[in-house]
Amino acid sequence: MTTQEWPLWEVFVRSRRGLSHTHAGSLHAPDAELALRNARDLYTRRGEGVSIWVVPSAAITASSPDEKDPFFEPAADKPYRHPTFYDIPEGVKHL
């Protein structure tokens, strides 16, 4: 398998404990182990991360931005799912 045939991997990094993983970028690698090592070298060079996920791009299924209104419409009629009815205490940093 040549470098051009390696699968594409999506990289997600969690910068600190308690925060969510965020998409950091993409890379090509022949397998998950090498993808993880390369992701560490590329996206956490300055010690920014405490956790890394690598996911084959082919395994990700996403909704289409063009279908935003009909796709998310069922959630719009459930206002109790949104934290607009609660007062957020002043000391809370991440919610």
C-alpha positions as CSV (number, residue, x, y, z in Angstrom):
1,M,0.0,0.0,0.0
2,T,1.5,3.4,-1.0
3,T,1.2,6.6,1.0
4,Q,-1.5,7.8,-1.5
5,E,-3.7,4.8,-0.7
6,W,-3.6,5.2,3.1
7,P,-7.1,5.9,4.5
8,L,-8.0,9.4,5.8
9,W,-8.4,9.7,9.6
10,E,-10.2,12.5,11.5
11,V,-8.5,13.7,14.6
12,F,-10.3,14.9,17.8
13,V,-8.4,16.3,20.7
14,R,-9.5,17.1,24.2
15,S,-7.3,19.9,25.5
16,R,-8.2,19.6,29.3
17,R,-10.1,17.2,31.5
18,G,-13.8,18.1,31.7
19,L,-13.9,19.6,28.2
20,S,-15.2,18.0,25.0
21,H,-13.1,16.6,22.2
22,T,-12.9,19.0,19.3
23,H,-12.0,18.3,15.7
24,A,-8.3,19.2,15.2
25,G,-7.8,18.1,11.6
26,S,-7.2,15.1,9.3
27,L,-4.3,12.9,8.4
28,H,-3.5,9.8,6.3
29,A,-2.1,6.7,8.0
30,P,-2.1,3.0,7.2
31,D,-3.7,1.9,10.5
32,A,-5.2,3.2,13.8
33,E,-2.1,2.9,15.8
34,L,0.0,5.0,13.4
35,A,-2.8,7.5,13.0
36,L,-2.9,8.0,16.8
37,R,0.9,8.4,17.0
38,N,0.9,10.8,14.0
39,A,-2.0,12.8,15.5
40,R,-0.1,13.1,18.8
41,D,2.9,14.5,16.9
42,L,0.9,16.8,14.7
43,Y,-1.8,18.2,17.0
44,T,-0.4,18.1,20.5
45,R,3.2,19.3,20.0
46,R,3.0,21.8,22.8
47,G,1.2,19.6,25.3
48,E,-2.2,20.9,24.4
49,G,-4.0,17.6,24.8
50,V,-5.0,15.1,27.4
51,S,-6.9,12.7,25.1
52,I,-6.9,12.0,21.3
53,W,-9.4,10.2,19.2
54,V,-8.7,9.1,15.6
55,V,-11.7,7.9,13.5
56,P,-11.6,6.7,9.9
57,S,-13.3,9.4,7.8
58,A,-15.2,6.7,6.0
59,A,-16.9,5.8,9.3
60,I,-18.4,9.2,9.8
61,T,-21.9,9.9,8.7
62,A,-23.1,13.5,8.9
63,S,-26.4,15.4,8.2
64,S,-26.5,17.7,5.3
65,P,-26.6,21.5,5.9
66,D,-29.2,21.7,3.1
67,E,-31.6,19.6,5.2
68,K,-31.1,21.6,8.4
69,D,-34.7,22.8,8.8
70,P,-36.5,19.5,8.2
71,F,-33.9,17.4,9.9
72,F,-33.9,19.4,13.2
73,E,-37.5,20.4,13.2
74,P,-38.7,17.7,15.7
75,A,-36.3,19.1,18.3
76,A,-37.6,22.7,17.9
77,D,-40.9,21.9,19.6
78,K,-39.3,20.8,22.8
79,P,-38.2,24.0,24.5
80,Y,-37.7,22.2,27.8
81,R,-34.5,20.7,26.4
82,H,-32.9,24.1,26.2
83,P,-31.4,25.6,29.3
84,T,-33.2,29.0,28.8
85,F,-35.4,28.4,31.9
86,Y,-32.5,28.1,34.3
87,D,-30.3,30.7,35.9
88,I,-26.6,29.9,35.5
89,P,-24.5,30.5,38.7
90,E,-21.8,33.0,38.3
91,G,-18.9,30.7,39.0
92,V,-19.8,28.1,36.4
93,K,-17.1,28.1,33.6
94,H,-18.2,25.2,31.4
95,L,-21.8,24.1,30.9
